[in-house]
Amino acid sequence: MIDRPGSSAVSPTLRDIAKNFRLAGWIGFWVQLVLTVISSVILLFAGALSRPPGANQNSPTTGIGVVVTIFGILVLLFNMYWALFCYIPIGRRLDGNPANRPKRPETIQVLRTGLIASLVGMLLSLLGAQATVGLLAAKAFNQGIGGFVNTDPSKFIQPLDILVVQASVNVILAQFFGIGTALWLLNRVTR
């Protein structure tokens, strides 16, 4: 239980919940930051090395999948903010002055907001990955089938195309970590 009227001392259970919030906030922030930086660098690298838009219309490096994945990264930035400026301060408030402790409904609402943001980010990331994989499948089918060999090198799957898939998967993993963190904390609060 988060708030106990008339209780001025911090119970061991409340102390554990406070510690869990601080720990999950910091771990969530750092894991998401690392995966976001890696994904962003990959997408910047892919964007810088991609051919001009007129050269290949079916390129995963210039497709809608990258745009949607970038929106997933923007949601990750919100999730990192949420972990750093909501989860960690709640942990500090739970361990501090009883008058400043958040009420259980307030704490649950913070967790729900983080969970919803992570779910929206996961949806965007999955859509981005699906679009990228769809473009790669189209390139694979155009590489040559049954005696027909394509001679246009821009229609072959390039290593850069696979890096775009890797960036999308990293964003999905970061969003999954945000969902797991929020669900784990919600479980701790509602026990």
C-alpha positions in Angstrom: 0.0 0.0 0.0 1.3 3.4 -0.8 -0.3 5.8 1.6 -1.2 4.9 5.2 -3.1 7.7 7.0 -1.5 8.4 10.4 1.7 6.7 9.6 4.8 8.9 9.9 7.5 6.2 9.6 8.3 4.6 6.3 7.3 0.9 6.4 9.6 -1.7 4.9 7.1 -2.4 2.1 6.9 1.3 1.2 10.7 1.6 1.4 10.9 -1.3 -1.1 8.4 0.3 -3.4 10.3 3.6 -3.3 13.6 1.8 -4.0 11.9 -0.1 -6.9 10.7 3.2 -8.4 14.1 4.8 -8.3 15.9 1.7 -9.6 13.4 1.1 -12.4 13.5 4.8 -13.3 17.3 4.8 -13.7 17.6 1.5 -15.4 14.7 2.3 -17.7 16.2 5.6 -18.6 19.7 4.3 -19.4 18.5 1.2 -21.4 16.2 3.3 -23.5 18.8 6.0 -23.9 21.4 3.5 -25.2 19.0 1.8 -27.6 17.7 5.2 -28.8 21.2 6.6 -29.5 22.2 3.4 -31.4 19.0 3.5 -33.5 19.3 7.2 -34.2 22.9 6.9 -35.3 22.0 4.0 -37.5 19.1 5.9 -39.1 21.3 9.0 -39.5 24.0 6.9 -41.1 21.5 5.3 -43.4 20.0 8.6 -44.4 23.4 10.1 -45.1 24.5 7.2 -47.3 21.2 6.6 -49.1 21.0 7.5 -52.7 19.0 10.5 -54.0 15.2 9.9 -53.8 14.8 9.5 -57.6 17.4 6.7 -57.8 15.4 4.0 -56.0 11.8 4.4 -54.9 11.8 1.1 -53.1 14.7 1.9 -50.7 14.1 1.0 -47.0 16.5 3.9 -46.1 14.1 6.4 -47.6 10.7 4.7 -47.0 7.8 5.3 -44.8 9.2 2.7 -42.4 12.0 5.0 -41.4 9.6 7.9 -40.9 7.4 5.8 -38.6 10.4 4.5 -36.7 11.5 8.1 -36.1 8.1 8.7 -34.5 8.7 5.7 -32.4 12.1 7.3 -31.3 10.2 10.5 -30.4 8.0 8.5 -28.1 11.1 6.9 -26.6 12.3 10.4 -25.8 9.1 11.0 -23.9 9.5 7.6 -22.1 13.0 8.6 -21.0 11.7 11.9 -19.7 8.9 10.0 -17.9 11.4 7.6 -16.3 13.7 10.4 -15.2 11.2 13.0 -14.1 8.3 10.9 -12.9 9.3 7.4 -11.7 12.5 8.6 -9.9 10.8 11.5 -8.1 7.9 9.3 -7.0 10.5 6.9 -5.4 12.0 9.9 -3.6 8.7 11.2 -2.4 7.6 7.7 -1.2 10.8 7.5 1.0 10.5 11.1 2.3 8.1 13.3 4.2 4.7 11.6 4.7 2.9 14.8 3.8 4.5 14.7 0.3 3.9 11.1 -0.4 1.9 10.5 -3.6 -1.5 8.8 -3.2 -2.0 5.4 -4.7 -4.3 6.6 -7.5 -1.8 9.3 -8.5 1.0 6.8 -8.6 -1.0 4.3 -10.7 -2.0 7.1 -13.1 1.7 8.0 -13.6 2.4 4.3 -14.4 -0.6 4.1 -16.7 0.6 7.1 -18.7 4.1 5.6 -19.0 2.5 2.3 -20.1 0.3 3.9 -22.7 3.1 5.9 -24.1 5.3 2.8 -24.4 2.4 0.9 -26.1 1.9 3.7 -28.6 5.7 3.7 -29.3 5.7 0.0 -29.7 2.8 0.2 -32.2 4.7 2.9 -34.2 7.9 0.9 -34.0 6.2 -2.3 -35.2 4.5 -0.5 -38.1 7.9 1.0 -39.1 9.6 -2.4 -39.0 6.8 -4.0 -41.0 7.0 -1.3 -43.7 10.8 -1.7 -43.8 10.6 -5.5 -44.1 7.9 -5.2 -46.8 10.3 -3.0 -48.8 13.1 -5.5 -48.3 10.8 -8.3 -49.5 9.9 -6.3 -52.6 13.6 -5.9 -53.3 14.3 -9.6 -52.7 11.5 -10.5 -55.2 13.0 -8.1 -57.8 16.5 -9.5 -57.5 15.9 -12.3 -60.0 13.5 -15.2 -60.3 13.9 -18.4 -62.3 16.5 -17.5 -64.9 15.9 -13.8 -64.9 18.8 -12.0 -63.4 18.4 -8.4 -62.5 21.3 -6.2 -63.6 20.2 -3.0 -61.7 22.4 -2.9 -58.6 20.0 -0.5 -56.9 17.4 -3.2 -56.7 19.6 -5.6 -54.7 19.4 -5.7 -50.9 22.2 -3.7 -49.5 23.9 -4.0 -46.0 22.5 -0.5 -45.3 19.0 -1.8 -45.8 19.6 -4.4 -43.1 20.9 -1.7 -40.7 17.5 0.1 -41.0 15.8 -3.1 -39.9 18.3 -3.3 -37.0 17.4 0.3 -36.0 13.7 -0.6 -36.0 14.3 -3.7 -33.9 16.3 -1.7 -31.4 13.4 0.8 -31.0 11.0 -2.1 -30.5 13.3 -3.5 -27.8 13.5 -0.2 -26.0 9.7 0.2 -26.1 9.3 -3.3 -24.8 11.6 -2.5 -21.9 9.4 0.6 -21.1 6.3 -1.6 -21.1 8.0 -4.1 -18.8 9.2 -1.5 -16.4 5.8 0.1 -16.1 4.0 -3.3 -15.6 6.6 -4.4 -13.1 6.2 -1.1 -11.1 2.4 -1.4 -11.4 2.5 -4.9 -10.0 4.6 -3.7 -7.0 2.2 -0.8 -6.3 -1.0 -2.8 -6.5 0.1 -5.8 -4.4 
